[in-house]
Structure formats: C-alpha cells, structure tokens
C-alpha cells in the first residue's frame, strides 16, 4: 500500500511539473553529425539545436574546423569541399542569444573522415540512418549510395534486420512497422554491379512504445550553484529496453529530448575530480532508496537534481617510488602513467557494484602522468581507489608494476593510505627491428580512441604463444607503434579506455574473440595500417554477473570475460579478471546471456546460457565461474616444428549439438593421437590413434551421450602437441 501510494504521489508530482517551471535558458544540439566526406565533393551538415527559452535566437559557430570550412551562423549549415584525404576534428557551438540571464550553449565534437574519390572505383553509402521509430507506425529510411563508376548499378540488401523489415533492392527504401519496443540492429549493404565494390552501414534502431517525452532539469549543489559536465543516465525499470545518456551544460542544465514513456531510475555521476559523490535520484546512494521517475507520453517533465558531497571519499593519499635501470641506476625523466582500475570487489552501500555504469570507473582510464626527478623519484597525489601503474622511458622497455609487461597481467594497487616503494627497474630495449603500426578508432563514428595495445608473439600463425609481448599506448589521434619486435607472428589486442570493448585485430577490422584474431607477420620491417575498430559496449540495464576464471583450480589473472547476448550473438560487455581471477560485469539488461572467457596460452571457455531478470524494480546478480585449460607455452624450437608437422583447426560447428568435426593438416606421414578431455583434465575418448598419411583430415565426434559444457580436443603428432576448446550446447 505504501509503495502504491508513493508511486501515485510521484506520478502526480511528475504531471504537476509539466510546463510548470521557468528555468534558465538551456541550449542543446539535437542533430547527429555526418562523419564521412570525399575529396573534391561538397560536404554539408545541417546543425540543429533547441532552447528551453521559446524566444531564444540560437547562433552557430565553428570552434574547431579544417581550413575553408564555413557555417551559417543563423541556420547552422556547415559546408566544405575537402582538398585532401584524412581525419579532421570539428567542434561546433550553438549559443543562446536571449536577453535574459543564464544564457547557455552546447558544443558538439566529432571526427570527419575524408577519403579519396578521384578515379578509384568504389561504392559509398552517403545517407545517415533514421535512428528512432514507434510501435505501430511506419518506419522509413531511404538509403542512398554513390559510385565513382558512372556505369555502376547499385543493389541494396539487408544483412541484418528485425523480422518484417524490407528494403527495395533498386531504390534502397527501407520500410517496417514495429510490433514491439526495443533496440534492433540493422546492417545494410550497397553493392556495385560493374565496380565490384560494396559499402556497408550498421546502426541500432530505437523503437519507442509511444509518443516520446522530454525530461529536463538543472543540476545544483546544496548551495544552489549550477554544476556543469555532470553525466546523467536514465535506466528503464520495467522492460529495460532503454538507457538514455546526457550531460549538464555550462549552466548546469540537462536535457533528455526524446524519452520512451515509462518508469526510470536516474543515475547522476559528477566528474572524477569533483567534490560531489555519484548518486541516484533523489539524493540517495542506495538504489533501494532511489525515487522512480514516471514519464507519460508527450509530456515535458522537469526534475531538478541536488548533489551530495563525497564526504570521506574526498581524501587523497600519496603514491611514491623510484624508476631505475636493471643496474639500479636512477632514470631521470621517466614517465609514470597511473590508470584507474575498476573495483571489482567493492560494493556500494546497497550491495550492488555500479562501477562500470559510471564513465570515471571504466577500466584502463588514464588518471595522471608524473615525471621522475634526477634521482629517479616520483610522487603522485590520488584518491583512495585501485590503480594500475606503468613506467616508461625512451630506450627502455615499458613496465607495469610489479614487473609485468602487459596490462592484462598488471597488478592492481589499492590505495588506502600513503604508499611508498612502488618501484620499477626498466630493461633496455633489444635490438630487434620489426614493428607494427596502426590506429584505434571507435565505430560507428570513426573517432580516435585512447588504448593500450599489446602484441602477443607466436613463431608461426597456428603455433602456441611464446610469452614474448610488446606494449604501446596510443597518442591523441589513436595511433600506436609496437616497436622492437622479433620475427614471427603477433596477435594484436587493443584495450580501450572508456566504454569500448577489448578488441583483437583481424581482417574485418576487429573481433572480441581471440580465436578469430588474425596473426600479423613481422620480419625486420614495419607493418603499417594494422588498424583496429572498437565497438562501444551496449549495456542498458542494472543487473550484474560475477565469478572466477580458473584453470585446474588456480585463478587466472588477466583473462578477458565477455557477456554475449543469446538473442543476436552480440558482445554486450567485457571485463578483465584481477589477481584472484575474479571479474564483474555490470549494466546488463534483463535477458538471456552466455559468458566467454579467453587468454593467450589458454583454451577459450564459455558458460551455458543463463537468464538475468530484475527483482521487482531492483537489479539482480548471477554468479558464474568459468574453467579454462592451460596450454603449453611454445618455445622457439617446438614452435618451429609445429607448422612443419601439422596445423590443428577450430572444430566446426562450435558451439555444436550433438556432432562436430575436427580437422587438421599433416605435412608428412605421421603417428597421430587425437583425444577428447573434460575440464577436469580427464580423457573421455580417443578418436584417432596410429599412423596417418600426409594431407588434410576431418574427424567427427558425436557427443550425444555427453552433458552440455566445455571440452578440449588434443592432437599429438610425432611428439608435438596442440589443443583447442569447444562447446557442447544442448
């Protein structure tokens, strides 16, 4: 009865707020930028903005732009004809010009990618997708594409789409009447007939259940001062289809311009260095105490936010230490980079860990860089958190504390008080001359992404990892260089800062799965354009899953754990295990998932599908442990033998039920043993044992009598061994 009364009261208050408050002027840019252009062709982007003051006159200005780009100050129309290919940073400002006080502005920043168009044959999709639709109403998006070949006939197809969506193959017109609200993935392909080229466009379509509403307000301190740059996130309570994001502007105002009708929790996240604490609406730190916000159709609701102080969390402590070489000589001018590590085992007072929902809590976010003095000493003042520290200096190998050479294995240092003796001893760079270079960009906007980039060495494409790794950090444009590489093959992994997923390099731009990574061949030269496109995670809920990744009972540090949607197979979120092998994935909406875990020199592992649901209006937690099998580390001598002797392929299909095929190649007549093991290391069956002739072989295994789970198949050829994991899913 009390809960029903509370919700009724909230609804009444929400309706009362509609159009009932006069607030200071707020300006918000509402249009989405066009992020691609072509040399020699006119680029146009019509910027649009809205103001909370109906009498406001909005003026537009380019704060950062390439030479020759112009904007109409009254209409917001940007025009430019590029003369060279490249990536250009653009920042446009919409400024309110009312006579009243509290004039505000909004900035929009994006990266514009200009490609060469002259002479080269190619098909390019030039339209921007319509990103919202409504249940029961016709959705229309007229796709358009051009080709540099005037004789090209372009054909349009849908590679991925919700049920019932159609596209006209000749005109590109997409039509669909949605039957339910939610988020739907769409992928379009435009293919030329004579140029034999194609272009693809992927986007997420948001289908609303009714006419959208507007939620706005102002973020203030307890003293009434407006607070800018505060991140606000709306979590839908009922169906958890939607997660909306915005920030407060320079006058503390925020705006959600198009919200699906429903019930929401509002999460408020001040900047990392702010004196204010993350909280839920209305001024509470526990989600159990959060006040739901009821948003009816076609309404405009004002919800003002008052921030709580951080209290004791605002304390700061000192980390200090020395950077020296392996002969204990101090290194002057070394950089000690300090990254934020997520507190996987720290809970908020409600018993739920919401780190990962907040941008400031993303894994691998750079917090501070300090420089050593003439004695090699450094000192940094930090808040009590978990951190990852890395020391580097030109001419030396970068090193993570404590003597770790890559961020997956880097120890997390929990700062609870002044801490000294966090020392580094750097090794000189070897004389190897191989290198890999490239750029890390985010999809779909092609923006530069800050990331650690790690190269894992193999002597041969299908061989085991040797344990030799190299590390790089991207610059401000997302570019990296893995230098001083020995000859062989490298699997390249990008570990982005922010909301992007860990991604391995492959020929399609990137993959979240180690088994799909493409090994880059290096031989005393620089391999360029090893570019990796990273996707943002798509968390839209408040549930979490946690557990431990282990091998033979021993915890595995630095394993990647991905949450995969059973609905469409997309990776939703990812985490890295800590020293105890533990991980936590936060922000999962109600639905069905499976987990995949992987790390070089281990077989990949997965869980069976499981379901996450809200407990009423509160999030729930699932506990899922994952077991992997450790593979032998390849030595140079053994690795040289492997490709000469055999290549073991991934089974197909995988996952499977109940039969799968295991294939391998033999370079010569060999003595072969192919066996199946469970995750306890127990041998279940031997499929092949004895001599086989050179060539390709495919062996079937029927697991109808076995339970669902992860299995390992092991191939031994003339004393050399390789193994892979596979998933039986009934």
N, C-alpha and C positions, 0 to 999 in steps of 0.2 A: 504493500500500500504506500509506504514511504517513497519507494523508488518510482512508482507510478506518479505520485504527486510531484516528485522532483522533476521528472521529465516533462510533465504537463506545465509546470512553472517555467522550465527552460524554454519550452515552445512558445509560451505566452510572451516571455521576455524577448525572445528572438523576433517574434512578429511585431512587438512593440518597437523594436529597434529599427524596423524597416522605414527608411526615409525620415527618421525622427531625430537624427543628429546632424548638426552642422559642424564639419571638421575642416581643418586647414587643408589647403589645396594639395592634391596629390596627382602626380603625372606618372603614367605607366605606358611604356611601349608595348603594344599588343601584337605587332606583326612578327612573322618569322623571316629571318634573312635568307636571301638567295646566296648560296655559298660556292657556286661554281660559275666560271666565265670562260671565254675563249678569246685568244689573241685576235685582234682585228674586228671583233664583233661588239656591238653596243651592249653593255651591261646595265640593267635597270633594276632597282629595288625600291618599291614604294613604301616608305616607313609610315606606320600609323601609330597613333598614341591617343589615350583618353585621359581626361582630367576629372577629378571629383567636383570641380567648380564648373557648372554649366556655362558660365560667362567667360571662361578662360580662353585665351588665344595662345595656342601652342606653337612655338618656334623651334625649328630643327637646325642642328649644327653638326658638322663633322669635326670631332675632336682628334681623330687619328685616321689617316687615309693615304693611299698612294697618290703620287703626283698626277694631277689632271682630273681627279675625281671631284664631282660637284654635287651639292644637294640644294634643292629648292627650299629656302627657309620657311616658306609658308605651307607647302604641300608635303614636304618630306621626300620628294622623289630624288633618288640617287641615280646619277648617270655617269658612265665612264667607258671609254674604249681602250682596253689594255693593249700595250705595245710589246709586252714580253710575258713569257710564262713565269709562274712562280706562285708563292703563297704570300698574301698580304693581310696585315692586321688592320681592322676597321673598328672604329668606335664612334657611334652616333649618339647625340644627346637630344632629347626632347625637353624643352624648358618651358614651364608655365610662365605666362606674362600677364597675370591678372593684377589688378591694382591692390588687392587685399594682401594682408600679411601672410607669411608662411608659404611663399612661392616655392614650388618644388621642381625637381627634374628627375629624369630617369636616363640611364646610359645603357646602351646595348653594344656588346663587343662580340666580334666573330672573325673567323679566318676565311678569306676568299681565295679559292684555288683557281688559278688561271692556267689553262692548258693550251698547247699549240694547236692551231686548227688548219694552218695553211698547207694544202697539198695532201696531208696524210688522210687516208680514208678511215672513217670511223662514224659510229652511231652514238648520239648523246641524247639522253632524256633531259629536256630543258624546263619542264614544269615542276612546281613544288606541290606535294600532295595535300589534299584536304584531310586534316587530322582528326576531325570530330564528326560524329553522326548522332542520330537519335533513334531510339527504338520506334519502329512503325513508320518511319519517314524515309523517303527515297534518298540514298546517298549517291552522289555523282562526283566523279573526278575524271576530267578529260585529259588524259596523258598525251603529251606531245613530245616528239623527238625529231632531231635533225640528223642529216648525214652529209659528210663532205663530198660524197659521190652523188651528183645530181640525178643519176640513173637508178639510185637505190629505191627499192620498195620496202618500207619498214613494216614488219609484222609484230604485233603486240600479243604477249601471253602472260597469264598469271602463274607464277611458280609456286606461290603460297598465298592462301586466301581463306577467309571463313566460308562455311558452307553457304551456297546460294549466290555468292558474288560472281559476276560475269564481267568480261571485257570484250569489246568489239576488236577483233584481230586486225582490222584495217584502220579504224579511226582511233583506237586507244581509249574509247569511252568506257569507264567502269561504272557499273550500276549495282545497287544492293539495297534491300530493305531489311535492316537488322531486326531480329526477333528477341534479342536479349542484350542487356547492358554488359559492358566489359571492355577488355583490351584485346585487340586482334592484330596479328602480324600479317602484313601484306608485302609480297615481293613481286615486282613487275619486270618483265624482260622485253626489250625492244631489239629486234634483230634485223639487220640489213640483208637484202637478197643478193646484191652484186658485190658489196664491200666485204661480205663475210665477217662482219664485226657485230658486236652487240653491246648493250649497256643494261645495267640492272639498277633498280631503285627499291629500297626496303624502307618500310616505315611501320609505326604502330598506330593503329586507328582506335581512337577512344569513342565508344558508343555510350551515350548518356541515356538514362531511363526516362527522362522528362526534360522540360524546358530548363536550361541552365540558370543558375542563380549567381549572385555576386556576393562575396564576403570581403569586407574591408574593415580597416581599423587603424589604430596608431599604437606603437609600442613605446611605453614610457618607463622611466624609473619611478621609484616610490616618491621622489621629489617632484614628479611631473615633467621631467625633462625628456624630450624625444630621443630615442636610441636608434641610430641608423645601422644598416648592414646586419640585421638580425634575421636568421633563417627561420622560416615557419613552414611546417608540414602538416597537411590535413590527412588523417588516416580514416578511411571509411570504416565504420563499425560493423554494419550489417552484412554486406556481401563482400567487402574488402576488394572490390574491383579497382578502386581508385586511390591514388596517392597524389596529392597536389602540393606543389612547391612554390615558394615565393620568398622575397627578401624585403625588409623595410628599406625605404629610400632615405635620402638625406634629411628629410624632415620627420623620420620615424614612421611614415605611413606605409601600409602594405595593402595589397590587393590580390584577391583570387578572382579573376574576371569571369570565369566560366566553370562553375562547380555543379556536379551532378547532385540532384536533390537526394537528401539522406541524412544520416546521423554520423557525426565525425568527432574524433579526438584531435585537438590541436597541440602539436609539439612545438615549443619555442626554444631556439638554440642560438644564444648570443655568440659573438666571435670568441675565439680561443683565448685571447688576452683580455677579455672583458672582465669587469668585476662582478658580472651577473652570472647566475647559475642556469644551466638548462632546466626546463620545467615543462609541465603540462598546464593547459588552461583549466582552472583559473587559479594561478599562483600556488600550485602544488607540485611536489616532486615525485609522488607515487601515482602510478597510473590508476590504481584503485580509487584515488580521490579525485581524478580528473572529471571535469564537468563536460558532458557531451554537448555539442552544438548541433541543433536541429535546423536544417536548411531546407525550406519548402521550395517548390518550383517558382520560377520567375520572380524571386524576391531579391531584395538588396538588404543585407544584414550588416550591421556594424558591431564588431566585437573588439573592444579595446583591451590591451594587454599591459599589465604592470609587472615588471621584472623583479625577482627576488635576488638579493646579493648572494655571493658564493660562500660567505662565512669563512670557515677554516680552510676551505679549498683554495683560498687566495694566497696561502702560504707559499714561499719559494725557498728552495734549497740549492746548494752548490754541488756541482759535479766537477772534479778536477783530476788531472793526471799528467803524464808525460808521454811524448811521442819520441822514440829513438829508433836507431837502426839496429840490426842484429848484433852489432858490436857495442851496444849500449851508448853510442854517441848520440847526443840530442839532435833532433831535426828541427831547425828553425823554419817558420813559415808553412808548417804542415796545416792542412785543413781538417778540423774535426767536425763532421756533419752529424747532427743529432736529429733523429727521426722519431715521430710518435709511434708507439706500438700499442695496439688495442689491448685493453684489459680483459682478456677472455674469461678470467675468473673473478672479476669484480662485479658485484651486483648493485643496482640502485636500491634505495630503501624498500621498494615494492617487491623485491625478489626477482626482478627481471633486468637483464643487462641490455640497455638500449644504446650502448656504444655500437657504432656501425650505422645507426639511424642518423647520427649527427656527423656532418662533414668533418668537423675537427677531430673526430675519433677514427678516421679511416686509417687503415694500415699503411705504413711507409710514408706518412706525410712529413715533409721537412719542417722542422721547428726552428732550428738555429744552426749557424756555422760560426765556429770560433777558430782563431789562428794561434799557433804556438809562438812563444817568445824565443829569445836567443838561447834559453836553457831547455827548449822543447816542451815547456809547461803550457797548459791551457786551463781555463776555468769558465764555467757557464752557470748562469742562474736560471733555475727551472722550477716549474710547479711539480708537486708530487704526482707522478704518472709513471707509466712504463715507457722506456725509451730504447732505441737501437742506435748505437754509436759506430761511426766509421771514420777512420783516419786515412788521409791520402796526401801524397806529395809527388811532384814530378820526378821521375826517375826511380820511383819505388812502387811496389805492389800495394794497392788499397787493401785495408784490413778492417774487418769488423771485430769489435770486442766480443769475445775473448778468443783471439787467434782463429777467427772464422773468415772464410774467403768468399762467402756469398750470403745474400740477405735471407735465404731460406733457412740456413743453419745459424744465423746470427742470434746470440743470446740477447734476451730482453732484460734490461736493467730496471728494477723497480726502485724509484727514488722515494724514500721515506724520511730522509734527513740528509744533512751534509755528507757527501760521499767522496772520498779521495782514493787515489791509487788505481784509477781506471786508465791503465797504461797500454801503450801499443808499441810493438817493435816491428818495423816495416822491413821487408826484404827488398833488395834491389831488383829492378825489372830484368828479366832474362833477355837474351839477345835475339829471340825469335822475331821474325819479320812479317808474319802473317797478320791480317786484320780483317774485321768485318765492320761495316758502317751502314747506317740507315737512319730512319726516322720513325718515331712512335706518334701515331695520330689517333684521335678518337672518332668513332663513327656515330652518327652519320654526318657530322659537321666538318670532319677533317681538321679539327682543332689540334694544336700541339699539346702533347701530354707529357708531364714530368714522370719519369720512371727510373727504377733500377733495371739494368739489362744484364742478364747473365748468360754466358756461353758455357755449355757442358760438352766436354770433349769425348769423341769416340775415334778410334783408329780407322773404323770402317762404318759405312752407313747403318748396317744392321748389327754391328758389334755392341758389346757392353760398354758402359761408361768407364773411363779410366780414372776418374776422380779429379782430373785437371779441369779447373774452371777459370774463367776470366769475368771481370765485372766492369761495368761502365754506368755512368749517370748521365741522363740526357741534359742538354742545355735548354735555354728558354724557348728554343724553336722545336724541341722534341728530338733533336739529333743526338746520336750516340756513336762511339767508336770503341770497339773491343780490339785492343792492341796487343802486341807481343804474343801472338797465337802460334802454337806449334802446328805442324802439318797434321791434317786429319779432317774430321768432320765435327761440326759443332751444332748442337741443338740450342737455339736462342730463345730465351724466355724474357718477356717484359713484365715487370712487377710495377704497375702504375700506382701513382698517388691518387687519392680521391676515390670516386665511385666506380672506377673502371675495373674490369675483371683481369686477372693474370692471364697472359696470352702467349702461346708459343708461335714462332714463325712457321708458316707453311706457304705453299704456292698460291693459295687463295687469299692471302693477306693476314691470316691469323686463326688459331684454334685454341680452345681451352683444354684440349686433351693432349697429353704427352704422346700417346700412341699415334696421333695424326701429325706430329711435328715433322718438318722437312729438314734433314741434316744439311748444313751448308758446308761445302767442300772448301778447304783452305790449304794453300801451298805457297808460302813465301811471297804472298802478294795480298792486296786489299780487295775484298769482295764488297762491292758497293750496292746500294739500293736494297738492302735486306730490311725492308720496311714492314712494320707490324701495325695493323689496325686493331685497336682495342675497343671493345663494346662496354658501355656502362652497365652496371647491374640493373635489374628491373624489380627490385624489392618494392612491394606495395602494401605490405602488411606489418604486423607487430609480433608474429609468432617467432620462435627460435628453435633451433636444433643444436645439440651439443653432444660431445662424446670424445673418444680417444682413438687415435690411429696407432696401431702397433704391428709388430712382426714377431711371431713366436713369443708373445707376451711382453716384449720390450717396446716401450714407447718410441715413436718415430717423430723426431723434430723436423720441421720444415717441409712437411707433406702438404700438398695443395688439396683442399677439400671443396668440391663444387656441389651445389644443390641444383638438380636437374628437374624441370617440370615434366611430369608424366603426360601432361596434356599435349605438349608440342615438342618435347625433347630439348628445349632451350635451357641454357645455363642461366639461373636466376641470380645466384650469389656465390661468393667464394671466400675462403678463409685459409690461413696458414697455421699449422699446428705449432704450439710452443714447446718449451723444454720437456714438459710432461706428456707430450703427444696430444694434448687437448686442443679442441677447436670449438668455436661458437659461431653459428650463422644466424644473423639477426635480420628481421624485416620480411619474413615470409608470410604471404597471404594464405588464407585457408585454401587447401587444395591437396593434390597428391604429388609426392616427390620421391626421388631416389638420390642417394649421395654417391659421388665418385671421388676416390682418393688416388693420388699418384705422386711419385717422386722418382727421379733418376736412380737406377740400380735397385728398384723395387717393382714387382708386378703391380699393375693397376688393380684396384679393388672397388667394390660397389656394394650398396645395401639393396635389399628388396624394397619395392615401393611401400611407402607409408603415407598416412594422411595427417594433416595438421588442421585443426579447427579452433575457433575461438571458444573459450569457456564463458559463455554468456557474451559480455562485451569486453572481456579481458583476454590477453594473449595466453597461449599455452606453450609448453616446452616438450620437445621429444628428445630422448636420449638414444643415440645411435653410435655404436662403436664399429670400427672398420679394421679388418685384418689384411695386411699385405704380406707378400713373401719376398724376402731379401734375395736379390740375385748376386752372383759373384761379380766383384769389381774386376774389370778387364785389365790385365797387364798388357804391355806393348807386345810381348811375344805371343801370348794367347790370342790377342785381338788380330794379329797378323794372320793367324791360321784360320780364323772363323770364316771370312768370305771365300777363302780358297777351298774350304771344306764344304760349307753349307750355308744356307740362309733359311731361317725359320720365319714364316709369315704369321700374321694375326689370323686366328680362326674366323670362319665366316659361315653363317651369320653370327654376330655377337652383339647383344645377348641372343640366346637361342633357346628353343624348346621344341622337341627334346633332342634334336640331332644337329650336329655341326660338322664342319670339315676343317681339318688341319693340314696345311700344305707346307712343303719345304722343298728346297733345291739342293741337289748334291752335285759337286763339280767332278766327282770321280766315284768309282765303285767303293763302297764304304760299309763298315759294320755300324748298324744303327739300332738305337733303342729309343722308342717313343712311349712315354708313360704319363699317366694322369694322377695328380695328387690333390688332396683337400688342403684347407688352410692350416691344418694341424701338422702338415708335412707327411701324412700317411699316404702311401702309394695305394691307389684304388684299382688300377688295371694297367696292363701293358698292351699297347695297340700294335706295336711292331718291335721285334727283337731278332736281329740277324742281318745278313748281308743284303744290300740293295744296290742296283746299278746306278750309274750317274744319270742325272736328269731331274725332272720335276715329279713330285709325288704328292698325292692327296689322300688322306686317311680320314675316314668317317668315324664319329663316335656318337652312339646313341645313349643318352643319359636318362632314358625314361624311368629307370629304377632308382635314380638319384634325387635327393631333395634339391630344391632351389638353393642357389648360393654361388660363391666364387670358387673356381677350380683353377689349377695350374697344370699346364702341359709342358713336359720337359723332354728335350731332344738331345741325345748324346750321339755324337758322330766321331768315331776314331779317337775317343777320349776328350774331345771338346764338347762343351755343354752350353745350351741356351734354353731359356724358359719364358713363357708368357702366361698371362692370366686370361680367364674367360668367365662369362656369367651365364648360368643356367637360370632362367626366369620362367617359372610355370604359372 
